Structure formats: C-alpha cells, structure tokens
Amino acid sequence: MTSQLVCRPERDLPVAILRVSGVLDLVTGDALENAVGRCLSAQPEALLIDVSELEVSEPGALAVLSSIVCRTAEWPAVPIVLCGAGPQTTATIAAWPGCASVGTAASCEEALADAGAEPEPRRIRVRLRPVPDACRQVRQLVNQACTAWHRREVSAVAALVATELVANVVRHAHTTMEFTVGLRDGRVCLTVRDGSRTMPRPRNPDTSDTGGRGLQLVRELTDAWGVLPVPDGKVVWTHLTALA
C-alpha cells in the first residue's frame, strides 16, 4: 500500500507554520522536503513544523527527516522548530550533524509565543522589474543597509554580489524579481526570487569570453550559495560573514 503524507502550510509570515501528518518514509520524504522548501522560500522569521501527527514508519525515515530540516538550516538561516516531536525523533535530530539550529517544542502554540519574543531580524525586501537600472538600485540598497547595520567592511563585496544576482535575472529570467538583503547571526544574506524555473549553472569561460563569469564570481566571493526551486520559479541565495 502506498504511503501518504500531507503537508499543510497554515501561515507564512512573519512566522511560518507547516503541519505534517501521515507516514514519513523513504518515498514520502520528497514531499516533505518540497513543502519545507516552499515555506523557507518566503524567508520567514522562523519555521514551525508540527510533527505531532507524523508517523515514522522505519528507522531510515528519521534520517530523512533529520537530513531535510538540518540541510535547510543553512539557508535562509531561519530557526526551525519541530513541534510535538516524540523522544526518539528529538534525540535523532539532536545527534544529527549540523542540526544545532533546529529546536523542539511541545506544541506550535508554545513555539509561536517564543518566536514572538525574539528580536526581529534585520531585513529589507524590494520588488524590481527586469531592467538594467535594477542593478544600480540593489547596489545602493545594499550599501545603505550595510552602513545602517554597521557592516561597512563587507558592503563593497555584498553590493557586487547583489549586482551579479540581479543582473542574472535581467539577462536570462526576464521576470519581475524580489530582492532581499538581511543580517542574521553575523551573516549578510542576499537572495533573489524570480519567476523562471530555469536553474542557473556556473560556467568556466575562457579568457577571451566577454561574459559568463557572474555565478563564478558569486561562488568565489561568498561563504555559501545555492538555488531553491519553488512552484513559481526559483530563489538564488547567498551569504557572507560580516561580524561586527
């Protein structure tokens, strides 16, 4: 009999809640990963995952759950809280490498109250048309944000990375985009969400080529970067350390 898993998002901003019920196994793990990715694509202040009605059918499924919630903690640096997790699930998450930022709570109501008490992270979002002037706008925005957040030492690099991310949308995606610059845990986070599902691929241009170095530059200048597919397009994210 085919396993079934239901992932029901109840809210997205400022704190996202995803309620998961049914059977988690090696087959339904893809559905959970996609649902978590969609929630994170909005870059909420925190993501609460209610697993109180989740049945883990086999030991390997716990590894699937751990892998999903821990891997997505890298971006967008959003705290993830598992609500209603049993003792075995809690212990597995705690022991999984890279899961230090994943918390647990007795219920989503309790976690929601705790999230509301946390200071709001610094974040600026703008919607931009796919025109060349968008590059100038994000450079100015990033420089102003880094100055206001006392992170001027990374403003030049961050502005250059932001320009490349936006320019890639202008050149290739040709859709309206949402650009976000944020500061969390000593990292400047830059993301661009556009309406194209074509995934960017870094190239290795020859010295005589006039273009194709944008993503290569992003990769070299930042601590980490990646692409998150979403139903209506994709999110390209990156972050770089900016300790005060």
N, C-alpha and C positions, 0 to 999 in steps of 0.2 A: 504493500500500500504506500502511495506517495505521501511523504511528509508535507505538512502545511505550516507556513509561518506567516503571521500577519504583523506588519509594521505600520502603526498608525500614528502619524505626527499630529499632535494636539495644539502646538503653538510653535512659532519660530523665533520671534524676537520679543523682548530682549533676551529671554532665556527660552531655549528650545526644549520641548518635551516629546519624546518618542516612546510610545507604549508598544511593547513587543509581546506577542502571545503565540502559542503553538509549539511546534517541535523544532529545535535547532539541531541540525546535523551537518554532515559534510556537503549535503546538497543544498539545503536552505540557507547556508552561510552566505552565499552570494546575495540573496535578497536582503539580509541584514546589513551587509557591507554597503550595498547601494543606498539603503534607507539612511544609514548613518552619514554617508557622503552627502546626500541631499540636504540633510539637516545642517551639516557643517558648512555647506556652500554659502549659506546666509550669514556666516560668521557671527553667531550669537554670543552672548556673554558667557553662557555655559550650556552644555547639552546634558539633559537628564534622560536616562534610558530606563524605563520601567520594565524590569525583567521578572516581576513577581509572578506572572502567569506564563513564564517561559519554561518549557520542559527540555532539558538537555538529555538527549536520547542515548548518547555514547560518550565515553571519556574524550575521544578526539574532538567532540563538539566544543568542549570547554577551551581547547587550544584554539579553535576557530574564533570563539568569542574574544579570547584574550588578544589574539593577533589583530582583530578588527579594531577594538577600542584602543589598543596601545599604539598601533601604527598611525591612526588618525589623530593622536595627541600631538604629533609633530606639527601639524597644521590643521586649523588656524590658531594653534596654541590656546585652544578653548578647553577649559576644565570639563572633563566628562565624569558624570556621577552615575553609577549603577544603583537603581532604587529597588529595594525588595529582593536583593540577591541572597541566596542561601549560603551557608557556611562554606560549602565546597567551592562554589563559584567565587566567593570573596577571597578564599585562600589561593585559588589558582591565579586570579587577577593580580594579587599582591606579589606572587612569586614570579610572574612573567616579566622578562627583561623589558625595560622601557615603559613600565606601567606606573611609574611613580606619580604621574599627574592624574591618574584615574582614581576617583574616590568612590565610596559607597555610602548609602543612606538607607534608613528603614523604609522610607517612602518618598515619593516625589514631592509631596507637600512639605515634608521636612527639608528636603534638599532645596526646594524653591525658596523657602524662607531664609535658608543660609546663603543662597546665591544673592538674594536681595540685600543682604547685609554687607556684601563685598563692595569695595570701591569700584566704580565704573571704569573700565579700561579706556585709554585714550584712543580714539578712532575717528577718522574723518572719511566720509563717503561722498563721491560726486558721480553724476551720470554725464557721460561725454558722447558726443557724436563722433563718428569715424572720419575726422578731418585732421589735416596736419597740425592745426592750432591746438589740438588736444595735447600734443606733446609739450608745448610751452606751458599750458595750464597745469599739467601734473608736476612739471619741474618747479614751478612757482609754489604749488601747494605743498610739495614735499619739503622744500627749503623752509617755508614758513612753519610747517609742523615741527620739523627738527629743531628749529630755533626756539619755538614756544615750549618744546619738551626738553630743552637744554641738551640736545644731542647733535650739536652743530658739527662734531667731529666726523659724523657719517653722512652729513647732508649732501655733500657732493656725489658720493658714491650712490646713495639712495636715489637721488634725483636722476642720475644716469641710468640706473636700473629701471626706474619707473618709466623713463622716456622710452627705453627699448621695449618694455612690455606693452605700452600703449601703441607705439609705432608698429608693432607686430599686428595688432588689431586693425590699424588703419590700412596697412599694406595687404593683409591677407583675409581677415574675417569680414571686414566691411559692414559691421553691425554696431549698433549702439552698445556702449560698454559701461560697466560700473567699476570705478577705480576706488580702492580703499587703501589708506595708509594708517597704520596703527602702531601702538607701542605697548608691549606686554612682556613682563619678565625680562626686561633689558634687551629686547629684540625689536627692531623696526620691521614690521611686516607689511609687505606690499602685495596687493592682489588686483587682478583684472578679470572681470567676468564678462564674457561676450556671448553672442548668440550663434556662434559657429561650433559645430561638433567635430570639426577637423582638428586633430591633435597636432600641436607644434612639434617639430623634430629638429634637434640641433644638427647643424651641418658642419663640415670641415672644409671650408672654402680654400681654394688655392690663393697664393699671394696676389695673383693677378685679378681675382674676382673683386667686384665692386660692392657686393653685399653678402648676406648670409651669415654675418657674424653676431647678430643680435642675441640669440639664445646662448651662444658660446660665451659672450661677454657676461650675460646674466649668471651663467654657471660659474664663471671664474671669480666674480666679484661678491657673491653671496655665500652664506653658510649652507643654505639648502634651498632647493626649489622643486616644484612639481606641478602636475596638471591633474585636476579633478574633473572628470566628466559629469555633467548634470543633464537632466532631461532636455533643457532648452539651450544647451551649449556647453561651455566649459569654464573652469576657473583656473587661471595660472597664478600660482602663489610663490612667494619667496620671502626669506627673512635674513637679516644680518644683525650681528651683535652690536649693541650700542649702549654699553654700560656707562653709567654716569661717573 
